[in-house]
Every structure is written in C-alpha cells, then in structure tokens.
Amino acid sequence: VLQADLEYRFLIGAIAMKLQRVNSDSNDTLATGFNHLNSHHLQYYPYDGRYQLILYTTSTEHIADCLPFTFKLNLNYTSDDQDVFNCDIPQLPVTLNCPTYNGTRIHLYGDFLVEESRSDITFSLWQPGSIRIYASSVIPFRINLKMRNDTKNNQFQVVARSSDDGQLIWHYLFSQVDYIIEFIYSELD
C-alpha cells in the first residue's frame, strides 16, 4: 500500500499529487490525490513495476516563490499469502432510517467496507435539507444520489452524480421523499 500525504498552510488545492507508471506505453495517471482541509492525500495499491509520484502546482498563476509543505510517504509490502480482503472495518449502513441516525444532522465519517461492486444506503427526509457526500477509494468508483420519482413502480431517478475523480456530491433534498445513495465500484484492470 502506497500512502502519500502533503500538509501545508496555503490555499487548498494549490499543490497536488498523482501516481504514474514508469516505462509504460502511455503516461496514464493511475491515481490522483484528494484535498482535505490543509492537506492532500493519495493512496494506491501498486502491483509489480516502477512508479513515479508527481507533486505539482495546480494553478497557472504565480502562487509564491516558495511553497513550504510537509511530505510523508508510507509504503507497506503485503505478501501474496496475506488476506487483505478480510478486515475488521465496518460495512456501510444499508439505511439511515433507524434510531441510530435520527436527528436533524447526520455526520457519517470513517473507513467503511463495501464487499459488493455496488452498495446502497437508503434514507427519507421529513423536512427539506441538503447532503454533502465525499468518499475516496483506491478502486475507481462513482456515487449516485437517487430520488424516488414513482412510488407505484418503486422507480428512482439519478438527481446527482459524482465525478470519476472528485467523488463529491452536494445537493438540496426535498422533504417526504425517499433517497438512495448508490456506490458503484469498477473492477481493477
């Protein structure tokens, strides 16, 4: 597991990281980092080969003569006989319509396991609100926010979709409507 972290005291997103495979036929980016507060993080499960971790500024404008930051790199080797897929990380909840998540504000934060290529979280609102979803993974995935548009046929319509790299959704929610947060994972190439 390769984990790289940047910490800094300047504008969020001014510096970023990406991981590329060296000596490949193309310069495809295997992983990009994500911003969190005053930091930028990248995590990837590399396989055999050579890689280059690239730190770069994201702005075309002159930011400063010097951009001081703290860089941490952690690379752990996992042998083939180790079972990295059996872990004690809790699974995503299947619903937020339970006493555990009652209230006017829900903050679900932490590491969660998704065992299938798709996982859903259902919830309903009794008053208007908003939702912000941010998630990251070493496996490419997409998040869809779906709203029930036909109660008779139990059909849901996608009302918000994350980008393939940003994984951020911010959306207004209507009251007395059923919603599904859908996590769809892609297979590794």
C-alpha contacts under 8 A as a table, 3 or more apart, distances in Angstrom:
res1	aa1	res2	aa2	distance
1	V	43	Q	7.17
1	V	44	Y	5.97
1	V	45	Y	4.71
1	V	46	P	6.62
1	V	74	N	7.79
1	V	75	L	5.58
1	V	76	N	5.14
1	V	77	Y	6.59
1	V	78	T	7.55
2	L	42	L	7.90
2	L	43	Q	5.58
2	L	44	Y	5.28
2	L	45	Y	6.18
2	L	46	P	7.04
2	L	73	L	7.41
2	L	74	N	5.84
2	L	75	L	4.50
2	L	76	N	6.62
3	Q	41	H	7.45
3	Q	42	L	5.79
3	Q	43	Q	4.55
3	Q	44	Y	6.77
3	Q	73	L	5.82
3	Q	74	N	5.04
3	Q	75	L	6.32
4	A	41	H	5.83
4	A	42	L	5.19
4	A	43	Q	6.51
4	A	71	F	7.37
4	A	72	K	5.66
4	A	73	L	4.50
4	A	74	N	6.32
5	D	39	S	7.10
5	D	40	H	5.84
5	D	41	H	4.60
5	D	42	L	6.53
5	D	70	T	7.97
5	D	71	F	5.78
5	D	72	K	5.10
5	D	73	L	6.53
6	L	39	S	5.35
6	L	40	H	5.06
6	L	41	H	6.42
6	L	69	F	6.53
6	L	70	T	5.57
6	L	71	F	4.76
6	L	72	K	6.57
7	E	38	N	5.99
7	E	39	S	4.33
7	E	40	H	6.60
7	E	69	F	5.59
7	E	70	T	5.06
7	E	71	F	6.70
8	Y	38	N	5.67
8	Y	39	S	6.07
8	Y	68	P	6.73
8	Y	69	F	4.61
8	Y	70	T	6.46
9	R	38	N	6.32
9	R	68	P	7.84
9	R	69	F	7.43
10	F	14	A	7.39
10	F	38	N	7.35
11	L	14	A	5.68
11	L	38	N	7.69
12	I	15	I	7.72
12	I	35	N	6.92
12	I	37	L	7.01
12	I	38	N	5.99
12	I	39	S	7.38
13	G	16	A	6.44
13	G	35	N	6.48
13	G	40	H	7.73
13	G	58	T	6.79
14	A	57	T	5.57
14	A	58	T	5.37
14	A	59	S	6.23
14	A	63	I	7.92
15	I	40	H	7.83
15	I	55	L	6.99
15	I	56	Y	5.60
15	I	57	T	4.33
15	I	58	T	5.77
16	A	33	G	6.56
16	A	34	F	7.84
16	A	40	H	6.43
16	A	55	L	5.70
16	A	56	Y	5.48
16	A	57	T	6.23
16	A	58	T	6.71
17	M	32	T	6.01
17	M	33	G	5.42
17	M	40	H	7.59
17	M	41	H	7.73
17	M	42	L	6.98
17	M	53	L	6.87
17	M	54	I	5.45
17	M	55	L	4.55
17	M	56	Y	6.32
18	K	29	T	6.61
18	K	30	L	7.53
18	K	31	A	5.69
18	K	32	T	4.33
18	K	33	G	6.14
18	K	42	L	7.51
18	K	53	L	5.89
18	K	54	I	5.30
18	K	55	L	6.80
19	L	29	T	5.86
19	L	30	L	5.62
19	L	31	A	5.25
19	L	32	T	6.44
19	L	51	Y	6.84
19	L	52	Q	5.80
19	L	53	L	4.59
19	L	54	I	6.20
20	Q	27	N	6.64
20	Q	28	D	6.32
20	Q	29	T	4.83
20	Q	30	L	5.49
20	Q	31	A	7.37
20	Q	51	Y	5.62
20	Q	52	Q	5.32
20	Q	53	L	6.52
20	Q	54	I	7.75
21	R	24	S	6.09
21	R	27	N	7.21
21	R	28	D	7.48
21	R	29	T	7.54
21	R	30	L	7.23
21	R	49	G	7.34
21	R	50	R	5.95
21	R	51	Y	4.32
21	R	52	Q	6.19
22	V	27	N	7.98
22	V	49	G	7.71
22	V	50	R	5.28
22	V	51	Y	5.03
22	V	52	Q	6.23
23	N	50	R	7.61
24	S	27	N	6.79
29	T	32	T	7.21
31	A	42	L	7.30
31	A	43	Q	7.64
31	A	44	Y	6.74
31	A	138	V	7.69
32	T	42	L	6.28
32	T	165	D	7.53
33	G	40	H	6.21
33	G	41	H	4.99
33	G	42	L	4.10
33	G	43	Q	7.33
34	F	40	H	5.46
34	F	41	H	5.37
34	F	42	L	6.53
34	F	136	S	7.81
34	F	166	G	7.42
35	N	38	N	7.49
35	N	39	S	5.83
35	N	40	H	4.42
35	N	41	H	6.49
36	H	39	S	5.28
36	H	40	H	6.02
36	H	41	H	7.60
43	Q	137	S	7.73
43	Q	138	V	6.13
44	Y	138	V	5.19
45	Y	138	V	6.76
46	P	49	G	7.99
57	T	60	T	7.89
59	S	62	H	7.50
59	S	63	I	7.46
62	H	65	D	7.96
64	A	67	L	6.46
78	T	82	Q	6.56
79	S	82	Q	5.58
80	D	83	D	7.74
83	D	86	N	6.12
84	V	87	C	6.94
89	I	111	D	6.58
89	I	112	F	5.75
89	I	113	L	5.82
90	P	111	D	7.42
90	P	112	F	5.29
90	P	113	L	5.85
91	Q	112	F	5.18
91	Q	113	L	4.51
91	Q	114	V	6.09
91	Q	115	E	7.92
92	L	112	F	5.59
92	L	113	L	6.30
92	L	114	V	6.64
92	L	119	S	7.83
92	L	121	I	7.56
93	P	96	L	7.09
93	P	121	I	6.31
94	V	119	S	7.94
94	V	120	D	6.12
94	V	121	I	4.52
94	V	122	T	6.26
95	T	98	C	7.09
95	T	121	I	4.98
95	T	122	T	4.54
95	T	123	F	5.77
96	L	100	T	7.78
96	L	101	Y	5.61
96	L	102	N	7.87
96	L	121	I	7.03
96	L	122	T	6.26
96	L	123	F	5.07
96	L	124	S	7.89
97	N	101	Y	6.73
97	N	102	N	7.25
97	N	122	T	7.40
97	N	123	F	5.38
97	N	124	S	6.68
98	C	101	Y	5.76
98	C	102	N	6.47
99	P	102	N	5.09
101	Y	106	I	6.44
102	N	106	I	7.84
103	G	106	I	7.03
114	V	117	S	7.54
114	V	118	R	7.64
114	V	119	S	6.53
116	E	119	S	6.43
117	S	184	I	5.86
117	S	185	Y	4.87
117	S	186	S	6.82
117	S	187	E	7.89
118	R	182	E	7.03
118	R	183	F	5.46
118	R	184	I	4.46
118	R	185	Y	6.07
119	S	182	E	5.90
119	S	183	F	5.15
119	S	184	I	6.70
120	D	180	I	6.31
120	D	181	I	5.54
120	D	182	E	4.54
120	D	183	F	6.24
121	I	180	I	5.53
121	I	181	I	5.04
121	I	182	E	6.59
122	T	178	D	7.37
122	T	179	Y	5.73
122	T	180	I	4.44
122	T	181	I	6.39
123	F	178	D	5.98
123	F	179	Y	5.36
123	F	180	I	6.45
124	S	175	S	7.83
124	S	176	Q	6.62
124	S	177	V	5.73
124	S	178	D	4.50
124	S	179	Y	5.96
125	L	128	P	6.91
125	L	129	G	7.83
125	L	173	L	7.89
125	L	174	F	7.25
125	L	175	S	5.09
125	L	176	Q	5.39
125	L	177	V	6.15
125	L	178	D	7.10
126	W	175	S	4.95
126	W	176	Q	4.97
126	W	177	V	7.78
127	Q	174	F	7.07
127	Q	175	S	4.38
127	Q	176	Q	6.86
128	P	172	Y	7.75
128	P	173	L	5.64
128	P	174	F	4.73
128	P	175	S	4.51
129	G	172	Y	6.05
129	G	173	L	4.98
129	G	174	F	6.64
129	G	175	S	7.48
130	S	170	W	7.27
130	S	171	H	5.63
130	S	172	Y	4.30
130	S	173	L	5.05
131	I	169	I	7.60
131	I	170	W	5.59
131	I	171	H	5.43
131	I	172	Y	6.49
131	I	173	L	6.98
132	R	168	L	7.27
132	R	169	I	5.50
132	R	170	W	4.34
132	R	171	H	6.65
133	I	167	Q	7.66
133	I	168	L	5.60
133	I	169	I	5.01
133	I	170	W	6.48
134	Y	167	Q	5.63
134	Y	168	L	4.65
134	Y	169	I	6.63
135	A	167	Q	5.77
135	A	168	L	7.12
136	S	167	Q	6.71
137	S	140	P	6.85
137	S	141	F	7.55
139	I	185	Y	6.87
139	I	186	S	6.81
139	I	187	E	7.48
139	I	188	L	6.89
140	P	164	D	7.12
140	P	165	D	7.91
140	P	185	Y	6.08
140	P	186	S	5.59
140	P	187	E	7.79
140	P	188	L	7.95
141	F	164	D	6.58
141	F	183	F	6.93
141	F	184	I	5.42
141	F	185	Y	4.23
141	F	186	S	5.77
142	R	161	R	7.35
142	R	162	S	5.93
142	R	163	S	6.92
142	R	164	D	5.86
142	R	167	Q	6.77
142	R	183	F	5.94
142	R	184	I	5.30
142	R	185	Y	6.62
143	I	161	R	5.84
143	I	162	S	5.29
143	I	167	Q	6.81
143	I	169	I	7.91
143	I	181	I	6.95
143	I	182	E	5.54
143	I	183	F	4.76
143	I	184	I	6.39
144	N	158	V	6.30
144	N	159	V	7.64
144	N	160	A	5.90
144	N	161	R	4.57
144	N	162	S	6.54
144	N	180	I	7.98
144	N	181	I	5.89
144	N	182	E	5.00
144	N	183	F	6.69
145	L	158	V	5.73
145	L	159	V	5.80
145	L	160	A	5.07
145	L	161	R	6.28
145	L	179	Y	7.09
145	L	180	I	5.91
145	L	181	I	4.78
145	L	182	E	6.32
146	K	156	F	5.70
146	K	157	Q	5.16
146	K	158	V	4.24
146	K	159	V	5.53
146	K	160	A	7.12
146	K	179	Y	5.51
146	K	180	I	5.03
146	K	181	I	6.39
146	K	182	E	7.52
147	M	156	F	5.21
147	M	157	Q	5.37
147	M	158	V	6.47
147	M	159	V	6.52
147	M	177	V	7.03
147	M	178	D	5.99
147	M	179	Y	4.57
147	M	180	I	6.54
148	R	151	T	6.65
148	R	154	N	6.94
148	R	155	Q	5.82
148	R	156	F	4.16
148	R	157	Q	6.27
148	R	177	V	6.67
148	R	178	D	5.51
148	R	179	Y	6.24
149	N	154	N	7.88
149	N	155	Q	6.03
149	N	156	F	5.50
149	N	157	Q	6.24
150	D	153	N	5.71
150	D	154	N	5.68
150	D	155	Q	5.19
150	D	156	F	6.99
151	T	154	N	4.91
151	T	155	Q	6.82
152	K	155	Q	7.98
156	F	179	Y	7.95
158	V	161	R	7.16
160	A	169	I	6.81
160	A	171	H	7.02
161	R	169	I	6.73
162	S	166	G	6.87
162	S	167	Q	4.94
162	S	168	L	5.45
162	S	169	I	5.57
163	S	166	G	5.31
163	S	167	Q	5.54
163	S	168	L	7.07
164	D	167	Q	6.34
174	F	177	V	6.27
